[in-house]
Every structure is written in C-alpha cells, then in structure tokens.
Amino acid sequence: MTSTSQELNERTRKRIEARHPRPLGGDTARSTRSDSIVPLTGMIIQNNAAPAQLSYGKKPDWLRARMPGGQAFHDLKSLIEEYKLHTVCQEASCPNMGECWSRGTATIMILGDTCTRRCGFCNVKTGRPSELDNDEPRRVAEVLSKINLGHVVITSVDRDDLPDGGARIWAETIEAVHELCPQTSVEVLVGDFKGVEKDIQTVCDARPEIISHNMETVDRMHPAVRPQARYERSLKVLQQFKANGLVTKTGIMLGIGEKESEVYELMSDVRAWSNADIITIGQYLQPTRNHLPIDRWVHPDEFARMKEAALDRGFEVCESGPLVRSSYHAEEQAEKLSPERADVHGRMKRLIEQARSRGATHSKVD
C-alpha cells in the first residue's frame, strides 16, 4: 500500500469515527437531553401517514446495564489486545459488555473491524476494509484456548468486497477453534453472503454447533434498517442452514418502529421457511444520534408476551428481554442460572449436545 493510500485510509477512518463516536460499551446517544425531540417526518419507519415527533427521555430502570470494570474485565481486554482481535462488544457498543467481560466472556469479531454495509441501527464503523488477515483463524483459536470456555460466539463484519464474502476465513476459524478447543462448542453469527449458496455452504460445511443470521427487523422496515439486505434473502439463508442439519438461530430488535402484528408475522415466516430453533428478541438502543431514532421503550411484559408467542410457533429456545442481544448469556449452562432462566439454557444445552453429536457423525461420513 502506498503512503498516499495509507493517508487516505487514515483520513477516512478519522472521518468515520468522528461521525460515529464509539466508547467502550453503553448507549453512545446518552448525552441526548431528556427533553430532546427527534423529527420523524417522511421516514420509512413511521406507522402513520401523518408527520410525527418523537420524544424519548430518560431510559427506564429496566435498561440499566453494568458498567465495565473489575479484574476479569481488564484481563480479557488485555488478552484481546495482545492477540490483535476485535470484539463486537466494543465495535457495536453493546450495553452488556461490562457484565459479560467481567465474567470472562466476549463475542469475537473476525474479518476486521470495518463493515462494507451501512445499516441504520449498527455502530460498527463502515468503509473500505483493510487487507484480509489470513492468520486470524489461528489467533482466534489460540486466544480462545487460553480463556477455556465451554461455548464461544464468533461474528464478523460484512465483507462484500471479497469474492466469497469471507466464507473461507469463516470456515478456517471454526475448524481451528474445534481443533485447539475440543471442549468448546462454537456458535457463529454470520451475514447473508449476498445470498450466494456456495459461500453459505462453505461455512455450513465447517459444522459450527450453532449457526445464526439475524433478521433484525420486520419486512416493512428493511429499507430503513438494513438497506443492503433483503428480508426474503435472509429467510433463504436460514433455510439453507437448517437444510444442513445445523442448529439455526436468528435475532430481532423491538422499539425501532415495528408493529406487534408484524413481529408475529416475522416469527411465522422464519418458522415456515427454516424451522429455526432459536430466536433472540431485544430492545433497540440508538448508538449515536446519527442512527435511526428509538420509537419506544418496550416494557418487559411485552418481551414476555413475545417469548410466549415464539415458543407457541415452535421455536425451541427464545431469549426475550430489554438487554438481550444475539450472544447474551449464550455460553451459560442451566445450573448457573436463576430458576426463571434455567428452562432457556437447559434447552440450549440440549441443542448444543445434539449438534455436537451430528457433527461427529458428519465427520465420520466425510
């Protein structure tokens, strides 16, 4: 890379970071005054034709998250920095980072820290990614072998700039973790690979214990929330996962402008297309004031209603709550949980064991 190109990339990075400030965890729009009014006129997320004004003041008590800190937090942070890895916890300003890192768990993000897409809800920086790091699978596996987890979640930025969307690195990472961490079950959260079946198949063939692709929001709101994705394309991705006999997972956000009836329709679509096993449902938090505004704070009672609706439609596992994210508590075992959460993770544990059993059978056939 020439010095001129490096200077251009550096200027681009600084411009992006100035537009999307990213502190370690938490809600980066928290400086918004309690009397702030956000105009929604003409936005796709409106449910009504009339112009609207949205006032969203102080966050409710049920959205209070633990601040980062403690020895375990700093030990994990040092390990991730030593191996030059990225985490979605940091890049997406996850509200649960303090809690999860203090327990010694994090969601590793591969394929760099720069995404080629510009989703309206996401705080991962966007732009032209750096060159592909072919040594990344080894480093990820090595750092995970030092943490000694029973379950790990790995995700990535979208890499539409690559011919295979990063599928090869994905497969090599899964295989490296399986080799160096045989006691660790692997959960992956992947993009849609632009719907290219052979690239999706490359990841499926690596046999992760759980494979996830998030729908994020209802069909009507995709143009605003996921402008470079397609609702039906994501359903087809989940369908291909399930056709490979993999434990299949998806996630959605509430409070971004959807109607309750549309959420039920999404659940039914996911089950009809893929019979997905797991769904997570959480509150949308506006990362910065340059992102889509929050439509409403969803009460825990509604999350409980959504969980019941998901289980009624056949999902084996549903995590539903204000601070739930795709990987939240994914690694916990049933015996470590409070009684009201034990059923969720007891089911999760059984699904992982079944996936491992199928994976072993698949390897023998190969």
C-alpha positions in Angstrom: 0.0 0.0 0.0 1.4 3.4 -0.9 1.8 6.2 1.6 -0.8 8.2 -0.3 -3.3 5.3 0.1 -2.5 5.0 3.8 -3.1 8.7 4.3 -6.4 8.4 2.5 -7.4 5.4 4.6 -6.4 7.2 7.8 -8.4 10.3 6.9 -11.4 8.1 6.1 -11.1 6.3 9.4 -11.0 9.6 11.3 -14.0 10.9 9.5 -16.0 7.8 10.2 -15.0 7.8 13.9 -15.9 11.5 14.2 -19.3 10.7 12.8 -19.8 7.6 15.0 -18.0 8.0 18.3 -17.7 4.6 19.9 -17.0 4.5 23.7 -16.5 1.1 25.3 -20.0 -0.2 25.7 -23.2 1.6 26.7 -25.5 3.9 24.8 -23.5 6.4 22.9 -26.6 8.6 22.4 -26.8 9.0 26.2 -25.8 12.7 26.0 -29.2 13.4 24.4 -31.2 15.7 26.7 -34.3 14.3 28.3 -36.4 16.9 26.5 -34.9 16.1 23.1 -37.4 15.9 20.2 -36.5 13.9 17.1 -38.4 14.6 13.9 -39.6 11.6 12.1 -41.4 13.3 9.2 -41.1 11.3 6.0 -39.1 8.4 7.5 -39.9 4.9 6.4 -40.2 3.7 10.0 -43.4 5.7 10.5 -46.5 3.7 11.2 -48.9 6.5 10.4 -49.0 8.8 7.4 -49.2 12.0 9.4 -46.0 13.8 10.4 -44.7 12.7 13.8 -42.5 13.9 16.6 -40.8 11.5 18.9 -39.8 12.4 22.5 -37.6 9.8 24.2 -36.3 10.9 27.5 -34.6 9.1 30.3 -34.1 5.4 29.8 -36.4 3.2 32.0 -35.0 1.4 35.0 -35.1 -2.0 33.3 -32.5 -0.8 30.8 -29.7 -0.2 33.3 -26.6 -2.1 32.4 -23.5 -2.8 34.4 -20.5 -0.5 33.8 -17.2 -2.1 32.6 -14.7 -2.8 35.3 -13.1 -5.4 37.6 -10.0 -7.6 37.2 -11.7 -10.2 34.9 -12.7 -7.4 32.6 -9.2 -5.9 32.3 -7.6 -9.4 31.9 -9.8 -10.2 29.0 -9.3 -6.8 27.5 -5.5 -7.3 27.7 -5.7 -10.7 26.1 -7.8 -9.5 23.2 -5.4 -6.5 22.6 -2.4 -8.8 22.8 -3.7 -11.0 20.0 -5.0 -8.0 18.0 -8.5 -9.3 17.8 -11.8 -7.4 17.6 -15.0 -7.9 19.5 -18.5 -6.9 18.6 -18.9 -5.9 22.2 -16.6 -2.9 21.6 -17.3 -2.2 18.0 -21.1 -2.2 18.3 -21.1 -0.5 21.8 -23.0 -3.4 23.4 -24.8 -2.5 26.6 -23.9 -5.8 28.2 -20.1 -5.5 27.7 -19.4 -4.8 31.4 -21.4 -7.8 32.6 -20.1 -10.3 30.0 -16.4 -9.2 30.1 -16.5 -9.3 33.9 -17.5 -13.0 33.6 -14.6 -13.5 31.2 -16.7 -13.9 28.0 -16.8 -11.9 24.8 -18.1 -12.2 21.3 -15.1 -12.3 18.9 -15.5 -10.4 15.6 -13.5 -11.6 12.6 -12.7 -10.3 9.2 -11.5 -6.9 10.6 -13.4 -4.0 12.2 -14.7 -2.2 9.1 -18.0 -3.2 7.5 -18.9 -2.7 3.9 -22.6 -2.1 4.7 -24.3 0.8 6.4 -27.2 -0.5 8.4 -29.3 2.2 10.1 -29.0 0.6 13.6 -25.4 -0.6 13.8 -22.4 1.2 15.3 -19.7 -0.9 13.7 -17.7 1.5 11.5 -18.2 1.4 7.8 -15.9 2.0 4.9 -13.3 0.2 2.8 -11.9 -2.7 4.9 -8.2 -3.4 5.3 -6.5 -6.4 3.6 -7.6 -9.8 4.6 -5.8 -11.2 7.6 -5.1 -14.9 6.8 -3.6 -15.5 10.2 -6.7 -14.5 12.0 -8.2 -18.0 12.4 -5.1 -19.2 14.2 -5.0 -16.2 16.6 -8.7 -16.6 17.4 -8.3 -20.2 18.2 -5.2 -19.6 20.3 -6.8 -16.9 22.4 -9.9 -19.0 23.0 -7.8 -21.9 24.1 -6.4 -19.6 26.9 -9.8 -18.5 28.0 -11.1 -22.1 28.3 -14.7 -21.5 27.5 -17.4 -24.2 27.2 -19.2 -22.1 24.5 -18.0 -19.3 22.3 -19.7 -16.9 19.9 -18.0 -15.6 16.9 -19.4 -13.0 14.5 -18.0 -10.7 11.7 -18.4 -7.6 9.7 -19.9 -7.9 6.2 -17.2 -8.2 3.6 -19.0 -7.6 0.3 -15.6 -6.6 -1.1 -14.3 -10.2 -1.0 -15.2 -12.7 -3.8 -16.5 -15.2 -1.2 -17.7 -12.7 1.4 -15.1 -14.0 3.8 -16.5 -17.6 3.8 -13.1 -19.2 3.6 -11.8 -17.4 6.7 -15.1 -18.2 8.5 -14.6 -22.0 7.8 -10.9 -21.9 8.8 -11.8 -20.1 12.0 -14.4 -22.6 13.0 -12.1 -25.6 12.2 -9.2 -24.0 14.1 -11.3 -23.5 17.2 -12.6 -27.0 17.0 -9.1 -28.3 16.8 -7.5 -26.2 19.5 -10.5 -26.1 21.8 -12.2 -29.5 21.5 -14.3 -28.9 24.7 -15.7 -25.6 23.3 -18.9 -25.5 21.3 -18.8 -22.9 18.5 -21.7 -20.5 17.8 -21.4 -18.3 14.7 -23.4 -15.2 13.7 -22.9 -14.6 10.0 -24.1 -12.2 7.3 -26.1 -13.2 4.3 -23.1 -13.5 1.9 -25.3 -11.7 -0.7 -27.3 -14.9 -0.9 -24.6 -16.9 -2.7 -25.3 -20.5 -1.8 -21.8 -21.9 -2.3 -20.3 -19.4 0.1 -23.0 -20.1 2.7 -22.3 -23.8 2.2 -18.6 -23.3 2.9 -19.5 -22.1 6.4 -22.1 -24.8 6.9 -19.5 -27.5 6.0 -17.3 -26.4 8.9 -20.1 -27.6 11.2 -20.5 -25.0 13.9 -22.6 -26.2 16.8 -25.0 -23.2 16.3 -25.2 -21.0 13.2 -27.1 -17.7 13.3 -28.2 -15.0 11.0 -30.2 -12.1 12.3 -33.4 -10.9 10.6 -33.1 -7.8 12.8 -36.5 -6.3 11.9 -39.8 -6.9 10.1 -40.2 -6.9 6.4 -41.6 -3.4 6.0 -38.7 -1.7 7.8 -35.8 -3.4 5.9 -35.2 -0.4 3.6 -34.5 1.8 6.6 -32.9 -0.6 8.9 -31.0 -3.0 6.5 -30.8 -1.1 3.2 -28.3 -3.6 1.7 -30.1 -6.7 2.9 -33.3 -8.3 1.8 -36.0 -9.9 4.0 -36.6 -12.9 1.8 -32.8 -13.4 1.2 -32.3 -13.7 5.0 -35.1 -16.2 5.2 -33.4 -18.3 2.5 -30.1 -18.1 4.4 -31.8 -19.6 7.5 -33.4 -22.2 5.3 -30.0 -23.3 3.9 -28.6 -23.6 7.5 -31.4 -25.8 8.5 -31.2 -27.9 5.4 -27.6 -28.8 6.5 -29.0 -30.1 9.8 -27.5 -27.3 11.9 -28.9 -25.7 15.0 -30.3 -22.5 13.5 -30.8 -19.2 15.2 -31.9 -15.6 14.5 -32.5 -12.4 16.3 -34.7 -9.3 16.1 -34.9 -5.8 17.7 -38.0 -4.1 19.1 -38.7 -0.4 19.6 -37.5 0.8 16.2 -40.9 1.3 14.7 -42.4 -2.1 14.1 -46.0 -3.2 14.8 -46.6 -6.1 17.1 -48.6 -7.9 14.4 -45.6 -7.6 12.1 -43.3 -9.3 14.7 -45.7 -12.2 14.9 -45.7 -12.4 11.1 -41.8 -12.5 11.1 -41.8 -15.3 13.6 -44.2 -17.3 11.4 -42.1 -16.6 8.3 -38.9 -17.8 10.0 -40.5 -21.0 11.2 -42.2 -21.6 7.8 -39.0 -21.1 5.8 -36.5 -22.8 8.1 -37.9 -24.2 11.3 -35.2 -22.3 13.1 -34.5 -23.5 16.6 -33.6 -20.3 18.5 -34.8 -16.6 18.4 -33.5 -13.7 20.5 -35.6 -10.5 21.0 -34.1 -7.3 22.5 -34.6 -3.6 22.7 -33.1 -1.4 20.0 -30.8 1.2 21.5 -29.7 4.1 19.3 -25.9 4.0 19.1 -25.5 7.7 18.2 -27.8 10.5 17.2 -26.7 9.8 13.5 -28.5 6.4 13.7 -32.2 5.6 13.5 -34.1 7.0 16.4 -35.8 4.9 19.1 -39.6 4.7 18.5 -40.4 3.5 22.1 -39.1 1.7 25.2 -40.6 -1.8 25.1 -41.8 -2.9 28.6 -40.6 -6.3 29.9 -44.2 -7.5 29.9 -44.3 -7.2 26.1 -41.0 -9.1 25.9 -42.6 -11.9 27.9 -45.5 -11.9 25.5 -43.2 -12.2 22.6 -41.4 -15.1 24.2 -44.7 -16.9 24.7 -45.6 -16.2 21.0 -42.2 -17.5 19.8 -42.5 -20.8 21.8 -46.1 -21.2 20.6 -44.8 -21.1 17.0 -42.3 -23.8 17.6 -39.0 -22.2 18.5 -37.2 -24.5 20.9 -35.4 -21.6 22.6 -36.4 -17.9 23.0 -34.3 -15.3 24.8 -36.6 -12.2 25.1 -35.8 -9.1 27.2 -34.7 -5.4 27.0 -31.0 -6.1 27.2 -31.0 -9.4 25.2 -28.6 -9.5 22.3 -27.7 -12.4 19.9 -24.9 -13.7 22.1 -26.2 -12.6 25.5 -25.7 -15.4 28.1 -25.2 -17.9 25.1 -22.4 -19.7 27.0 -24.1 -20.3 30.3 -25.2 -23.7 31.5 -28.6 -24.3 33.1 -27.1 -24.9 36.6 -25.6 -21.4 36.7 -28.9 -19.6 36.1 -31.7 -18.3 38.2 -34.8 -20.6 38.1 -36.7 -18.4 35.6 -33.9 -18.7 33.1 -33.0 -22.3 33.6 -35.5 -23.6 31.0 -34.0 -21.4 28.3 -30.4 -22.6 28.8 -31.4 -26.2 29.6 -32.9 -26.3 26.1 -29.9 -24.5 24.7 -27.6 -27.1 26.3 -29.5 -30.0 24.7 -29.4 -28.3 21.3 -25.6 -27.9 21.5 -25.2 -31.6 22.6 -27.4 -32.7 19.6 -25.3 -30.5 17.3 -22.1 -32.0 18.5 -23.4 -35.5 18.0 -24.5 -34.7 14.5 -21.1 -33.1 13.8 -19.3 -36.2 14.9 -21.5 -38.3 12.6 -20.9 -35.9 9.8 -17.1 -36.2 10.2 -17.2 -40.0 10.1 -19.2 -39.9 6.9 -16.7 -37.5 5.4 
